[in-house]
Amino acid sequence: MTPMIDFSVAMLHALADFLASEPIIYLFGSVVFAFVCKGVKSLMSF
């Protein structure tokens, strides 16, 4: 059981390091910004 837990912990750490890299943060920020702009645009059209 311990090797499986160690493997899961290592995979989660690798995933966290990947998600913390700059291109992923920029991509996530761009997607969130697009949704915010879409929401503001729809509110202004009323």
N, C-alpha and C positions, 0 to 999 in steps of 0.2 A: 504493500500500500504506500509506503514511503517513497519509492521511486516515482509512482504516479503523481503524488502530491508535489514532489520536486520538479517533475516535468511541467505540471500545470503552473506552478509558480514561475518557472523560467519562461514559459510561453506568455504569461500575463505581463511579466517584466519587459519582454521583447515587444509586445503589443503596445505597452505604455510608452516605451522609448520611440516606437514608430509614430504613434499618434502625437507625441510631443515635438516631433521634428517640424521645422518651419514650413515646408510646403503644405503639410496637412493642415496646419493652423491657418495658413492663408486661404486654402481651399474652403475650409469650414467657415471662415469669416466671410468669404465671398458669397457662399450660399446663404448664410444668415442675412447678409446685407441685401441680397436680391429679394428675399422674402419680405424684409422690412420695407424696401422700396415698393414692392408690389402692394403691400398693405396700405402704405401711405397714398399711393396712386389711386387705389380703389376708394379710399376714404375721401379723397379730393374730388372724385367724380360725382359724388352725390349732390 
